[in-house]
Amino acid sequence: MADHKLPAGKQLIQGIAQLGSVLGYHVEKEFPVDEPTYGESPAVDVAWFAQKGNRFPLFIFEVESKATNGMTNNPLKVYAQENRAFEKPLFFFHVVAQGGGNSSRPRNLESQYGKNNYRIYLVGTDSANDLIKDVLSQHARVRNDIDYISLYQLLITDLWLHKVEHPKLLMHAASLELSKINVISSFVKISRNDITMFPQLVELISKDSEADFENTTFESYLGSQWAVPIITALLCGLSENINESRHWSSLDEDLCLEFINVLDETLDKVGVCWGGLNSAIYLLHLSAATNDTAYFEKAKRYLLEFKSLSEEDVLSPPSCVSVMDGEFEDYFKDGELVEIQDCSDFSKLCKERYFREDTCIKDMALRALDDDLYIFKWSSELLGALWSSVANKALQRTSR
């Protein structure tokens, strides 16, 4: 095959070669498929091999800058040979970079060779999506794994960005159950940097919820243990109608009450010691936000046992405390805690302090699932989300 002169053809060859590398194949350009009769050996533009050293490729790609008479020779040099000389590929992708929509050549070629796992793609007339979709489908015939993040990063480069719809292609890969156990965690990582992918993440989570979240797995500290509560709380908070909200809340019972119970049980187990301070502070905030005066008073009594605790730490607690690594003074400021306001006044104070109109719970939840360091710096954002939500609900009630 002669070198491509037009940029469109060269770009497609480069994009196809990089796609092969992302999918884990050994890629060769200008791969010879026959012995030379004279001059150079007949070659295909791009060949993908299962691994380096294999004699015959799994997939072959021929790229035409335009639909010309010469394109008819390209499938012929592969399919005209005997299998003993050249084993046929699993699929032959014939790609036209520009035009071809009004030409009879693509139709005639597909009629001639279509039974041999051969297809023509007119990328210049919006069939690039079909090309990569079919590539992924053929990939699933021989492998069950994929790196979603690397695929996403390739599809948003200039090589493919204006030719394909990357969300649809990533979702197609997921529908093929490629790297099934890593799909949701990969989409979380992608959505952290590209929030436009969030609807696709929700769609995947919704589907997996029907199977009791069997594929919602994470390697992160919080994600590995708290993925389902984080996800269901997020989607419950984002729900725009009561039925949807109840659906997500029902998957993990009453999330708010569950957290309150966990904090309460923690205080009972550790007793009155500085190691329980953070649990008591967060219980104080959560019970005040839900107007649960009984738990609020319990947390308040616990905190008032520590006269050296500062009021600022009650309003803005540390993000994370480890009783195995540090002492009181490593996490809390010296102060003089004389009194804590009653539940309603404390709630009013926190609303004024933390209310934000632009609190993004999507970012918080995705980061919690993906970033192990977030637990060391999330205090103000968590309380901001809690009290902004309470304040917004109060505003909605008064505006009715």
QUIPE-V633498 format. One record per pair of residues at least 6 apart in sequence whose C-alpha atoms are under 8 Angstrom apart, sorted by the first residue. I is the first residue (numbers start at 1). J is the second residue. Records with the same first field share a line. If there is no record, write none. Layout:
I=J, J
This chain:
1=30, 42, 43, 44, 45
4=10, 65
6=65
8=65, 97, 98
9=63, 64, 65, 96, 97
11=159
12=63, 97, 159
13=45, 46, 63
14=159
15=159, 160
16=46, 61
17=27, 28, 29, 46
18=154
19=151, 154
20=26, 27, 48
21=27
22=147, 150, 151
23=139, 146, 147, 151
24=146
25=48, 49, 50, 51
26=48, 49, 50, 51, 52
27=46, 47, 48, 49
28=46, 47, 48
29=44, 45, 46, 47
30=43, 44, 45, 46, 47
31=43, 44, 45, 46, 47
32=41, 42, 43, 44
33=41, 42, 43, 44, 77, 78, 86
34=41, 42, 43, 77, 85, 86
35=41, 42
36=42
42=77
44=60, 61, 62, 74
45=60, 61, 62, 63
46=60, 61, 62
47=57, 58, 59, 60, 61
48=57, 58, 59, 60
49=56, 57, 58, 59
50=57, 58
56=86, 87, 89
57=89
58=89, 90, 91
59=89, 90, 91, 92, 93
60=89, 91, 92, 93
61=92, 93, 94, 95
62=74, 92, 93, 94, 95
63=94, 95, 96, 97
64=71, 94, 95, 96, 97
65=96, 97, 98
66=96, 97, 98, 99, 100
67=96, 98, 99, 100, 103, 105, 106
68=105
69=105
72=105, 109
75=113
78=86, 88
79=88
90=117, 138
91=116, 117, 118, 138
92=117, 118, 119
93=118, 119, 120, 121, 131
94=118, 119, 120, 121
95=120, 121, 122, 123
96=120, 121, 122, 123, 124
97=122, 123, 124
98=122, 123, 124, 125
99=122, 123, 124, 125
100=106, 122, 124, 125
101=122, 125
106=120
109=120
110=118, 119, 120
113=119
121=127, 128, 130, 131
122=128
123=163
126=163
128=163, 164
129=163, 164, 165, 169
132=169
133=169, 172, 173
136=172, 173
137=173, 176
140=176, 178
144=177, 178, 179
145=178, 179, 180
146=178, 179
147=179
148=170, 183, 186, 187
149=186, 187, 189, 190
151=170
152=166, 170, 190
154=160
155=161, 164, 166
156=166
167=197, 200
171=200
174=180, 183
180=215
181=215, 216, 217
182=215, 217, 218
183=215
184=201, 204, 205, 215, 216, 217
185=216, 217, 218, 370
187=197, 198, 200, 201
188=198, 201, 366, 369, 370
189=366, 370
190=197
191=197, 198, 201, 366
192=363, 366, 367
205=213, 216
208=214, 215, 216
213=228
216=227, 228
217=223, 224, 227
218=224, 227, 369, 370
220=369, 370, 371, 372
221=372
222=368, 369, 372
223=368, 369, 370
227=369
228=252
229=252, 255
230=365, 369
231=365
232=248, 249, 251, 252
233=248, 249, 255
234=361, 362, 365
235=245, 248
236=244, 245, 246, 247, 248, 249
237=245
238=245
239=245
249=255
260=283, 286, 287
263=279, 280, 282, 283
264=279, 280, 283, 295
266=276, 279
267=276, 279, 280
270=276
272=302, 305
274=328
275=321, 322, 323, 328
277=303
278=317, 318, 320, 321
280=299, 300, 302, 303
281=299, 303, 314, 317
282=317
283=295, 296, 299
284=295, 296, 299, 300
285=296, 347
286=386
287=293, 295, 296
288=296, 343, 344, 346, 347
289=347, 386, 387, 390
291=343, 344
293=343
296=343
297=343
300=340
303=309
304=337, 338, 339, 340
306=337
307=335, 336, 337, 338
308=334, 335, 336, 337
309=332, 333, 334, 335, 336, 337
310=332, 333, 334, 335, 336, 337
311=335, 336, 337
313=332, 333
315=350
316=379, 380
317=332, 379
318=331, 332, 379
319=375, 376, 377, 378, 379, 380
320=375, 376, 377
321=331
340=346
350=387
351=387, 388, 390, 391
354=383, 384, 387, 388
355=384, 387, 388, 391
356=384, 385, 388
357=388
359=384, 385, 388
360=385
361=385
364=381, 382
367=374
368=374, 375
